[in-house]
Amino acid sequence: MADRSSAEHRLWLRSFHQAAPGAPRLLFLPHAGGSASFYVPFSKALSPAVDVLSVQYPGRQDRLAEPPATSVQELARGVLRALDERDDTPLALFGHSMGAMVGHELARLLQDAGRPPAVFFVSGRRGPSVERAEDVHQGGDARLIEEVAKLDGTHEALLQDEDILRMILPALRADYRAVETYRRTPGPRLGCPLVALTGDADPRVTPEEARTWSEETDGPFELHVYPGGHFYLREQQQAVLSRIESTLRRLGPGTGAAA
């Protein structure tokens, strides 16, 4: 059991910097087409005061040989298996875009297991109650690339490199399929604090749609809107880091933050 858990941990989770003993733990869940390495700058800035972990989904980078997951629930279950159930360190979650959806399902699984997250940060995504018909994953490669370029989340040079495209398109399409076919299943609301963050010019979510995350928790809710588009957190990195740090500090040591 311990060997399996350890193997799953190494497969799904990445740690880029050493944390101080007793540091609060924060798990980042990437966007569609994203990888754990997207959060290296966040880890560098938060460490050693925060123990940062970042999820590596199958089908990309060092997991390129694995088939990508095709549902949000499958991704959430994979992350859950990677988290050591014997480790009682309080855990905060931060999910951006698709990562917010994976994080929501993961938070529900953790709550069901008696290990609710200390706080859940959701970024760049409308709440699960707001459904929208989307079918980008059913279109051709050109349409998929156009959608990614529109969101400004991938460097343009990468989208023009045929070798790189051949590597990233299968996982990207699978991620879009997971996002676009996701439907929230009935279940209890979360009990943890929920902090929603979004860009004021995000073409995929309005601030009003981001506010609907308040329907997903019985705990405290906050909404913070920053200048920028879907990947506002690049340009507003320092503001986002300050929000994370102040939230963890405010929650206190009993809920996963340093005093």
Beta strands, then each sheet from edge to edge (+ up, - down):
strand 1: 13-14
strand 2: 25-29
strand 3: 51-55
strand 4: 91-96
strand 5: 119-123
strand 6: 194-199
strand 7: 221-226
sheet 1: 1+ 3- 2- 4- 5- 6- 7-
end
